[in-house]
Amino acid sequence: MDYDPQELEARWRERWSESGRYEADPDADADDATFVTVPYPYPSGGMHIGHARTYTVPDVYARYRRQQGDNVLFPIAWHVTGTPIIGAVERLKKGEEKQLSVLKDTYNVSEDTLSDLETPMGWARYFIEEHYKKGMQSLGLSVDWRREFTTNDERYSKFIEWQYRTLRERGRLEKGLHPVKFCTNEEQPVTTHDLLEGEEAEFQEYTLVRFGWERDGESVVVPMATLRPETVHGVTNAYIDPEATYVFADVEGETWFLSEYGAAKLEYQARDVEILDTVEGSELVGQFVENPVTGDEVLVLPAEFVDADNATGVVMSVPAHSPDDYVALQEAKADTDYLESFGIDAADVADIEPIPILDIDSEDDEYGEIPAKSAVENRGIESSDDPALEKATKDLYNKEFHAGRLKEFYGDYAGGLVEEVRDEFKADGVDAGQFDVMQEFSEEVVCRCGGDVVVAEQDTWFLSYDDEDWKQIAHDVADGLDAIPSNTRDEYHHTIDWLNGWPCIRNYGLGTRLPWDDQFVIEPLSDSTIYMAYYTIAHRLQDIPTEELTQDFFDTLFYGPEAADEADERALELREEWDYWYPVDYRFSANDLITNHLTFYQFHHGELFDQPQWPQGIVIMGMGLLEGEKMSSSKGHVVLPGEAISTYGADTVRFFLLNSAEPWQDYDWRDDLVGSVHNQLERFWNRAQEIIADPGPEDRPELETIDRWLLSKLQDTVRDVTEAMDESETRSASQAAFYNFEEDLRWYRRRTDLDRPAAKWTLRTVLETRLRLLAPFIPFMTNELHEQLTGTPAEDAPWPEPDAEFDDETVELEEQQVERLTEDIRDIIDVTDSDPETLRVYVAADWKRDVFETVVDNGDNVGAIMGQVMQDPDLREKGNAVNDLVQDLVSQTRGRDESALRAQIDLDEAATYERAADFLAREFDADVEVYVEDDADIVDPADRASKAIPFRPAVHLE
């Protein structure tokens, strides 16, 4: 029977669907209940191969637990909350070329289907049904499809309303001004999931140094933004973009000069701003402004590198401590024509010299009196275009922050370390009216709608993640997690520590309305914290009218009959199912969700549920690459699962995704490697067909040593795979079950006559066990082959357990010796380029084995070993030979497992090679003779026997 993955997989999909194979209901007879979840997808676009891996990893674990006897729930739903889908629909309706290209060229949406996507839920339904759901079913995901829902469903919204009323009652929601990410296009707050660029951007509070400018008798504030307010004593000049748009603005009663966008940002940050006049940046070029701290007049120079959209659009220059500024100043001095075109006297610029304001505590002399000058010259940087400049700047900033001590003219702060005094120095400057503040992002942030995102102060409802008692609860949840990999636990704790209030509402979008103020919508990350609980009862809620899903109903469901004045019996029945499945045993999720969703998940579970219902484990997953580059739907750089499956088959796609890296590691989809996996699976299929066609006897015949060796190796493999699966190490598990054991099989096939009844029985036994081990990974092929072999699909057979009857360390050691001897002989033949007619193998004499045992007893303590062996008169007579042997054996055994070495002591080395003599004769087409070094009838024409040491026999080729 040829391997045809398309036909085979279609058959099994149909069987699973018709039988409801993965529909999970409470079952008192099951060994245990296991609940596995993965973040529900956001169908703003199609499913690509990166998503395929995200959902296949938890499927493997779910399948593994079923074979372990557990009753397993693995559900999925669809996250549509927020505005990305709305924005995508708007771009489609406008006929944006890029949007149409992605839809038609990347996701294969037909022209006559585009109109179906012109409503938000029409769009969502298309990608749910035609991409995600089809893709998941094609991959063979063992999902209970009865429980699917969207976050726009009425019943789900009732559940979210219950959550937010409860959080408000418990004081976990507050209202007030709060910094938020704000889309200037949609005119509403946004969060990470809404962003096209800048997902990792952080809020930064800039210090605005209030430089003064006398203009036509009027005092004007020229605010210059910096993250290093302590460098104000080192300002030598300032820069502005002469061609950008700037404004004079009334800012709370003062006239300020700053970029047009900077003024808008201040207004978003709850400042009272009125634009008085709009001008170009050249208005300030060549002017002198007064440093509010030192009173010095500094010259404003033109510079195209100034980003007018960042902060206030005017920057101060500290060339002694900023490599960027140092290089910019040198370039400005050199470009006299440019300066003179603005009426600036080049001599004034030539006179500008760096002003050092701190000394660096350092044991080396990397930085001199002017640290920025040293940083530039040491790295050979000659222009502002040099890529090394950015790192030089970052390195110096870091060094000065931790080891910089302010000079004497800082008064009370003189001698203080920057990191210890910066905040207080800044606060003093604000109190003195020399400084102001504004919020900015650490990088550019763009909304999915294409709008710029700024920091805004909004009167909003936010989750009070900064409450210390709530933080402690979240820390307790994190402490109780099985965090995989283990280092992620520290990341959860770190996130819990720095999280502040989280704005949880939007002005519009899909999703659940704030129950006490329906002009707002609960934002995407805030409505997806405990939805795992909803899975447990989602299919059964369909029988209850939406209007009857009240606060009391959900209180009864989650908190019991005493939580409501009149307990709803239907809620109590649902409570039984929720209680049966909860808590979530493992949540498989992406690394980039640690700093938001996964930590929110712990906050909310800790607050809303008792400890027995807290999450048990989280497995983190890495990022997918495509041919070495990050996948990008907008650039068409993706592989669609349907296309990959139609080319290679679902089992191949699954096996590559699972075998190429551990879940938390990044992986790289490469077509040539995927094709190779397909070929390997096809060979596996063909080998299995040979065994199925001629399976050998039902009853076990008498086994030879080599059969017992393979069966013993199989028990090792069962242990390795089980241990890896318990830790969600899908790569290690699949490697052990497939590739590593294939090496053992190759050796077995070399070593023995496969037509023997015992060999056929052994291969059948091995195949049956391996099919069960591989069933979570390649369910289509393994189910089919196991059913052909036994009459039962692999997934319905129990997970293999090691059979102690076949554990045989001695046999494994014997075969290890035969394999090592084979390799040694092959190496000798290759080096000598010989074709021997006779192979002579010499096993070490008994006295050498005695020395070996002494070495094992004493480890690598040569003195103790020699002291012991020299007590034997016979060994003492051998003198240097014993000393040389001890040195060799200590080297040979160092670092090896003591139990394995002790097992070797009991090994009959000569008998092992005698049993393998026929194999060696076939392998090298030569007569094989085995001798013990001190045999009376030994044949040793080349005097090789004396070279033998225990478990490293000497060899002679003739």
N, C-alpha and C positions, 0 to 999 in steps of 0.2 A: 504493500500500500504506500503510494508516494505521498510526500508531505505537501499538502495544499492548504496553507494557513487560511486562505479566504473561505474556502468551503467548510473547513473544520471549525473555524471560529464562528461563522454564521450559525452553524448548527447548535453550538453550545450557547450562544446568546439567546437563541429561540427557546432552548430548553430551560434556561434560567428564568426567562421572562414568563413563560407559560406556567412554570411551577411555583413562581414567587419564592424562589430559592433563598433570597436574602431578606425576606420580610421577617423581622424579628419581633416577637411578642414575649412577654414574661413567661418563663418556663421554670417551674420549681424543680424539674428533674435535671436541669443543666448543672454542670459542675460549678459554674460561676457566671456572672453577667459582666460583660466587658463593653464599655461605651467609648467609641473612638470618633473623634471629630476633626475637621479641617476647616479653615475659614471658607465661608461660602463665597463663591466667585461674584465679581461685579461685572455684569454682562454689558459693559459699555462698548465692547468690541468682541472679536472672536476668540476662541480658545486656541492657544498655540502649544508647542511641545513643552515649553516651560511649565504651563499649567498642568500638562499631562503628568509630569513627574510629581508635582505638588499633590495631586490626588491619588496617584498610584502608590506612593510610599505608605500612607495610612491604610490603603486597601490591603497591602501585603501583610501589615500587622494584624488587621482584622481577620484575614483568612487564616493566619497562623493561630490566632486565639481560638477560632472555630475548631480547627483540627485538634487543639488542646482540650476540647470538650466544652468551651465556654459558649454561652449564648451571647452573640455579638450584635450590637447595634452600630451601624455605620450609615448615618444619614447625610443628606445634602440639601441646601436651599439656595436662594438667590438674593443677593444684596443689591437693591436698586435705589437705596436712600441717597438723597442729595441731588446735585445738579449736573454731574458729568454726562449722564444720559440726555438730560434736557439740552445741554450745550451741544452735544453731538447731533441731536435732532435739528437744532437751529442751524448748525453748519451745513447739514444735509439739505434743508429746505432752502438755504441761500445758494445752494449749488456750488459750494466751495470745492475747487478742483482737487485740493489735497485730500479732503474728506471723501470725495467720490472715488479717488484713486485707491485709497485704503480699502474702502468697501468693495469695490469691484475687482481690483487687481490682487489685493492681499487676502480678502475674505470671500472672494468669489460670489458676491451678492449679484444676482442677475438684474438686468435693467428693469424688467417688469415687476420685480419684488421691491424696488426702492421705495415705492409709495407706501408699502406696508410699514415702513420704518419711520414714518413721519409723525408718529406720536410717541411719547416717552415709553409707554408700556408696550406699544407695538414694536419699537426698537428692542426693548428688553426681551420680549417674548421671542422675537426672531433669533437673537443670539443664544438665548436659553435653549430653545428647541433645536435649532439647526446647527449649533456649534457645541455648546457645553454638554448638553444632555446626550446628543448623538456621540460626541467624542468620549464621554465617560462610559457610555454603554458599549461602544466599540472596544474600549480598553478592557472591558470585562470587570469594571468596578463593582464590588459586591455591596451596592447601595440599596437601602430600603426606600424605594421611590414613593411609597405611600406618604411619607412624612415631608415631602418637599413643599416649600412655600416661598413667597417673595416678601420682602420687608415692606411692601406696599399693601399687603393683604389686610383687610379690616380686622380679622381676628388677631393677627400678629400685632397690629397697632394697639389693640386692647391690652395685650400682654405688656407692651412697652409703656403704655399709660400707667398700668399698675406699678411697674418698676419705678417710674419717675415720681408718682405720687408718694410711694413708700420712701424714696430717697429724700424727698422734700420734708416729709413728716419727721424723718430722722435727722434733719439738719445737715444733710449732705449736699444740698443745693443752696446757692446764695445768688443774690442779684446785686450788681454794682458795676462800676467802671472797671474794665479789665483789658489788658493788651491782647489783641487778637490778630490773626492773619485775615486781611480784609481785601476782597477782590474789588478793584476800582471800577471794573466793568459791570459786574453783577450787583455791586453795591451791597454786599453782604459778607459776613465772616465765612471763611473757608478753613478746611483742615487738610491734613496730609493727603488723604485720598482724593482730594479735589485738585491736586497740583500736577502741572505738567513738568515744571522745573522747580528745583529748590526744596525737594521733599525733606532734605536733611538740614535745611536752614534753621538757625537758632536766633532767638531774640538777643540783640545786643544793645546795651544802653550807652550811647555816645555822650561824651562830655562836649558841650558847646562852649568854646572859649570866646567870650564876648569882646572881640576886638572893636575899638572905637574909630569912627571916621567922621571928620568934620567936613560936611558938604554944604557949601553955600550958607554957612553959619548955623546949620542944623546938625545935631548929633545923630549919627546913624550907627546902629549895632551891626557889625559884620560877624555873624557866628561861624566859627570854624570847628568842625566836628573832629574829635579824636578819641581813640581808646586809651591814650597815654597822657592824661592831663598833667602828670608830673613833669613832662618834658617842656612845659610852657616857658621855662627860663632859657631854653635852648633855641627858641624860634628866631630865625634870621630873616625870613621873608615869607610870602604867601603865594599861592597859585590860584588862577581862575581860568576857566575856558572862555576865551574872548568872544567866541561865536555862539555860545549857548544862550538860552533865554533866562534872564534873571528878573527879579522884581524888587521894588521897594514896597514893603508891606507894613501895615500897622499890626503889630503883634502885642495884643493886650496893652495898648497905650504907648508902645515904643515903635520907632521906625527901624525896621530891619532890612538889610540887603542880603538876599540869598537866591538860590535858584528857584524857578517857578515851581518845579516839582517838589523841592524842599519845603516851600511854603504850603503846598497842598498836603504834604505829609504831616506838618505840624497841625494843620486844621483837623486831619483825621485823628490826631492824638489829643483831641479835646482842647486845643488852644484856640483862642479867639483871634482870627486872622482876617485882615481886609487888605486886598491888593490896592496899592496906591498908584503904581506906575510899572510898566513893563519895559525893559531895556535889554541890551546885549551885555554879555560879561565884560566887554571891552570898556564899559563905563567905569570899572574899578581898576583896570590895568594902569600901572604907572603911579597909582595913588599910594600914599603912606597911611597905614592904619596903626593904631596904638595898642600895644600889648597891655591887657588890663592888669597883669600881675607885675610886670617889670617897668611899665611906662615907656618902653622903647618904641620908636617908630620903625615899622618894617614895611618894606616895599612889596607891592603886589605885582607879580610877574605873569605874563600870559603863558598858558601851557595846554596843549591839545590833549595831554594825557588825563586831565582832570575830568572825572565823571560827574557831570552836573546833576545826574539823576540819583547820585548817592549822597545821602544826608543833606547838607546845605549847599553843596556844590562849590564851596570855597575851602581850601585846605591850607593849613600852616605847614611850614617846612622846618625840620629839625635835622640839618645835614650832619651833625656830629653823631647822631644816634640812629639814623634811618639810612641804610644803604640806598634805598630808593631816592630819598631826598638828596643824598650826597651826589649820586650820579646825575640827577636832574639839574642840580646847581652847576656842576661842571659843564654840562651840555648847554645850559642857558648862557654861561659866561662865554662859551665858544661861538655862539650864534649871535654875533653882534648885529648883523643885518636885521634879524627878526626883532631884536629888542628895539632897534632904532626905528623900525616901522611903526612902533607904538609910541614913539617919542620918549623912550627910556634911554637915559645916558648909560652907555655900556660900562663906563668907569664906575658908576654907582654899584652895578652888579659885580664888577670885578673886585670891588672892595669887600664884598660879603664873605665872611669867614665862619666856619662852624664854631659853635659855642658848646664845649663839653659841660655837661651838667651832673655827671655821676662818675664814680669809679667802680670798676668791676673786681669783686673778690675772685681771684683766680690764681691757680698754681702755675698756669702756663702764661705765655706772653702773646697769646693769639690776638688780643686787642690792645692797641696802644692808647695814647691820650685822646685821639679822635677815633672811637671804635668803628664807626661806619666807614671811615677811610681805610682802616686796617682790613675790615671785612671785604671791601671791594678789591683792594690791591692784592690781598692774599689769594683771592680766587681768580685773579686775572680778568676781572670784569671791566669792560671798556665802554659799554653802552647800555642804555635802558632796555634794549631788546634782548639782552643776554638772559637766557632761561635760568641761569644760576643766581640771578639777582633776587628772585623771589625767595629762594631757600636761604640766601645770605641774610635777607631781611628778617625772615622768620627765626633763624637761629640766633641772631643778635637780640631780637626782641625777647626771646625766651631767656637768654643768658642774663640780660639786664633786669628782667623781672625778678629772677630768683637770686641774683648775685650783685645787683647794682645798688650802690650806696650813694645817696644824694650828697652834693657838695655843700660847702659851708654857707653859701648864700641862700640856702633853704631855711635858715633860721631854726625854728623848733624841730624841723624835719631833717636837719643836716645829720648825715651819718646813718640815716634810716634805710633799711632795705626797701626797695620799691614795693615788693609784694606785701610788706607789712604796713606801709604808710599810704599807699595810693588812695584807698577808699576814703581815709580820713582827710587827706589833702584835697581830694575832690569835694568832699562835703563842706570843708571850710571855704573853698572857692565858691561854691553855690551860695552859702550863707552870706558871703561878702559881696555877692552880686557880680563876681568876676566870671562865673561859669553858669551854664544852664544845662539842660539835658534833653535828649530826644531818643526815641527808640528806632532801631534800624535792624535789618536782617544781616546775617553773616554772609549771605550770597543772594543773587537775584532769584526772585520767586515769581512764578508765572502760573496762573490758573489754567485749568484745562479748557476753559472758554477762550483763552488767549489774553485775558485781561491781566494787567499788572497787579501784584499783590503787595500791599504795604502793611506796616504795623499801625493799627488803629486802636484808640481807646473807645470801647463800646459799653453802653449800659446794657448788660446782658446777664442771662442766667448761666452760671458755671458750676461745675462739680468741684467741690472743695477738697481736692486731692492734697492740699497743703495742710489739712487738719492733722495734727500730730497723732491723735488717737486712731484716725483712719489709716494713716501711714503705718502705724504699728500693726494693725490688723493685716494689711497687705504684706508686711514683712513676715508675719507669722505664716501666711499662705505660702509665700515663696520658700520659707524654711522647710515646709512640709512637702514640697514638690520633688518628684523624681525629674530633675532638670537634665535634659540630654541635648548637647554635651554638658558636662557638669559645670563648666566655667560660666554658663549662661545664668546660673543662679546669682552670681555677683552682679551681672548686668541688670537683672530684675531689681535687686536691692538698690543699685545705683540709680536706676530710673525712679524708683519709689522715693528716694531721697530728694531728687531735684524737681520732681513734678510739683507744679503749683496748680492754682485753679484752672480748670479746663472749660472754655466756653462750649456749651453743649447745644446751642440752638442756632438756627438759620432763619433768614427772612422768608425764604421760599425753597421749593424743591420737592422731590418725592420723599415719602416717608411718613412718620407719625407726628401729628400736631402736638405741641405742648398742651397737656390736658387742661391747664388752668388759663391758657392764653393762646388760642388757636391761630393767632396771626403768625406764630413761629413754628418751625419744624425742627424736631430733634435731629442733630447732625449725625453723619454716618458712623463715626467711631463711637459715638455715645449711645447709639441704639443697637450696638452689636457686642455687648459685654456679657450677657447671660442668655443669649438666644439658644444656647445648647440645651437649656432646660425646656425650651419650647418644643424642641425636637421630640421629646419623650411623649408628648400628648398632642402634637400637631394634627395627626390624622384623626384623632378622636374628637377634637374640638369642632370638626366640621358638622357634627350632629347637634351642636348647641347653637341656638340663635345668637348672633353677634351682640345684640343689646343685653343679653343675659350674662355676658362676660364682664361682670362688675368687679369693683375693688374687693368686695367681700368674697366673690367667687375665687379669685386668685389667692387671696389671703388664706382661704380654706384649703385650696389646692396645695400651697407651698408651706403653710404653717399649721395646718390641722384644724380640727373641729372647734377648738377653743378660740380660734382667731376671729371668728365672726359671731354675731348674735344668733344667726340662724345658719347652720352649716348646710350648704348645698350638697345633697347626696351625690350628684354627678361629679362635683369637685372632689369629693372624698374618694370616689372610684378612680378618678384620674390621678389622685395623689398616690395611689398604690403603684401605678405604672411609673410615675416620676420617681418614686422612692426605690422602685426595683432597679432602674437604670442608673440613677445618680449615685456617686459623682461621676464626672467625666474622667475616665481612666487615663487616656492620653489625648492630648491635642497636638496635632502636627501643624506647624505654622512657619511662616517665613522669618528670617533673621531680622528684617527691617521692621517687623511688628513688635519687637521687644520693647521699644521705647514708646509705644502707644497702646495698641489693641491688647497685647498680651499682658501688659501691666494693668490696664484698666480691667481686664478680665479677672485679675486677682483682687483688685480693689472691690469690685462689685460682688463677686462671690463671697468674699470675706465679710462684707457688710450685710448682705441680704440672706445668706444661708448659714446654718450652723456648720461647725468644723467637719462633721462627717460628710458633708456635701461639697467641701472645697475641692478644687481640681487636684488630681493625683499626680499628673505628669505632663510635661510639655516637651516635645521633640522639635528642635529647630531645623529648618531646611535652608540650604544655600541657594545661590543664584545660578541660572542656566545661561550658558553661552551657546552661540551657533557659529561653528567653524572659527572659534577663537574670539568672537566679538559678541558684545551684549545684544540680546534680542531687542528688536524695536518694531512694533506694529506700524508706527507712523512712517518708518522707512522701508517697510516691506521686508525687513530682515527677520523673518520668522519661518518656522515649519509648522504647518497645520497637522494635527494628529491624524485626521482622516486621510490626508495624502500619504503620510508616513505609514499608516496601517495598511493602506491599499498597496503600497510598494513592498513592505517587508512582512506584514502581519503584526497583530497586536502583541503576541508573545515576544517577538523580537524587540518591538518598541519598548515594552515593559522591561525586558531583561537588560537592555542597554541602559535605560534610565536608572535602573536600580543597581546595576553592577559597575557603573563607571565612577561612582564616588559614594561615600557615606552620605546620608541625608543632609547633614549640616555642612557638607563641603560643596563648593561650586563644581559644576560639571560642564562638559563641552560636547554638544551634539555634532558629530562628524559623520557624514554619509558613508565614508569608506569604512569606518569602524562599525557602524550600524550594519552595513552589508556583511561584514565579517561575522558579527553575532548571528545573523540569519543563517549563514553557512554552517556555523557551529551547531546551531539548533537542528538544522536539517540532518547533519551527521548523527546527532544524538537520536533523532527520530529513526533514522535508518538502522542504527545499531539496535535500538529497541525492537524494531520490527523483526530483525533476525532472531532475537531472543523469544519474542512472542510466537513466532512461527515454529520454533523448536525449543520449548521451555525446559526440556529434560524431565526427570522423574518428579512425581509429587512428593514422595518420601525422601528424606535426606539420605544420600548414600554416604559411604565412608569418605571423609575428606582428607585430602593431602595437605601437607604443610602449607603450600602456597595458597590453597583455598582458605585455610584458617587465617592466613596472613591478611588476605583481602577482606574477610569478614571482620577481623579485628580492626583493620583500618576503617571499615564502615562504622563501627561503634564510635571510634574517635571522631569521625565526621559528624555523626548524629549529635554528639556532645558539643562540638564546635559550632554547628549551625544553631542549635537550641540556645546556647549561651549568647551568640550574636543576636539572634532574634529577640531575646529577652531585653537586650539593650538597644533595639531598633537599628542595629548595624546591618542594614540590608546588603551593603557591598560585601562585608566580611562573610555574611551568611551565604550569599549566592556564590561567592568565590569558593568557599569550602565545599558546598554541595555539588557544584558543577566543575569548575576548572581544576581545583586541587585534586578532587577525586578522579578526574579524567587522567591525571598523571599516574595515579595508582593503577587504574585500569590498563593503561598502556603498558606498564611494567608487567602486570598480571598476564596480559595477552602474549607478551614476549616470553614469559617464564614457563608457560604450561601448554598442554594439549587441550584446546577448547572443545574438542569433540568428546572428552570424557564426560560421563554422566554427572560426576561431582562438579565439574567445571560448569556445566549447563545449569545445574541446580544453584550453584553459587552466583552465577551471573543473573539468574532470575531473581534470587533473593535480593541481590544488590539493586537491581533495577526497581523492584517494587518499593524498596526503602527510599531510594533517591527520588522517585516520582512523588512520594509524599513530602519529602523535604523541599522539593522544587515547586510544589503545588501553589504556594502563595505567590510565586514569582511569575510562572508561566502556566496559568490555570487551564488554558484551552488544551495545550499539548499534553500536559500531565494527566488531566481528567480522561482524555481520550485513550492514552496509552495504558493508564491504570485500569480503566474499564475493560480494554481489550485483554489485559493480562489477568485480571482477577474478577471481572464482572461488576466492579464497584468503582465509581469515580474517585480520583485521588483525594478530593476535598471532603469526601464522605468517609474516608479512612482516618483513623486516629493518627496523630503526630507520632512519629517513631520514638521509641525510647531505647537507650542502649541495652543490649542483651548481654548480660554478664557471662553467659555461656561462651560467647565468642571473643570476649576480651582475652588477649594472650600477648602479654608484653614480651615473653621469650621469643615467640614466633616473629614478632615485629623486629626484635633485635637481630634475630638470625637473618631475616630477609634484608635488613639494613646492611649486614655484613656482606651478603651476596651482592647486593647492588653496588656497594663501595668497591668490592673486589673487581666486579665487572668494569667499573669506571677506571680503576687503576690499570687493569690489563689493556683496556682500550687506549689509555693515554700512552702506555709503553709502546704499543704497536704503532700509534701515530708518530711518536717521537723517533722511534727506530726505523720506521717505514718497513716493518717486517711482516711476514706472512707465516706464522709458526705452524709447524705440524704437531708439536707437542707443547702443552702448557703444564708447568709444574708449579704447584702451590705448596708453600712451606709454612706450616703453623708453628708458632713459638713453642718452645719447650716448657715443660711443667714448672721449672724453677722460675721462668719469666712470669708465669701466671701468679706464682706466689708473690713475686715482687709487685705485680699489678695490684693484688689484693691489699698489700701493705700501703701502697700509694693511695688507694681509695680510702683506707682507714685514716690516713694522716693528712689528706689534702695536699697542698703544695708546700708543706713544711719539709724541705729536703733534708734538713738536719735530723729531724725525728725519724724520717724514713730510713736514712742511712744507718742511724743508730740501731734501729730495729733489725734491718736485714743483715747487718754485719754480726749480729749475735749468732747467726746460723753459720757454722763452720764451712759447710759446702759453698755457701754464697760468698763467704769471706775469701775463699780460695780463688774466686773468679775476679776479684779485685776491680780493675778498671771497667770491665764489661758490665758489672753491676752498677757502677756509678753512671756510666753512659746510659744504661737502660732507665735508671731512675730519672735522669734528666729528660729523656724522651717521653716517658710516661707522664711526668708532671706537666710537661707542655701539652701533651695530648688530652689530658683529663681536666685541665684548668678551666673553670667556669661551667663545666657540664653538670647536669642534674645528678646528685649522688645516688638517688634510687635507681636511675637507669644504669649507672656504673655498677652498682651492686648486682643488678640483674645480669649484667654481662659476666660477672664472676662465675655464675652457674652455667654459662653457655658452653656447650660442647662445640668448640670452633671447628675442629676437624670434621666432625659428623655433619655440621652445617654445610661445609664445602663439598663433602662427599655426596650429600643429597642433591646438591646443585650441579654436580659434575656433568650430567647429561645436558643440562641447559647450557653450561659454559662450552661444552663441546659443539653444540648446535650454533651457539652465538658466534664462535670464532673458527668453526670448521677445523677443529684440532682435537687430538687426544688430550685428555685431562688426567693428571696424576696429582694426588693429594698426599702429602707426607707431614708427619710431625717432625720437628727439627732434630730430635734425638732418636728417631726410629732406627732400628738396627739395619733394616734393608733399604734405607733411604738412597735415592738416586739424586746426586747433587753435583753434576759435572762442572758447574760454574761457581761452586762454593757460595751459593745464595742463601742456604738455609739459616745460617747464623745471623742474617740480617733481619729475620722475622722478629716482630715484637707482638705482644698480645693484641689481637683484633686488627692488626695491620700485617697480614702475611707477606712473606717475600715471594717473588714470582720470577720464574725463569722461562724464557721463550726459546724453543729449539726448532 
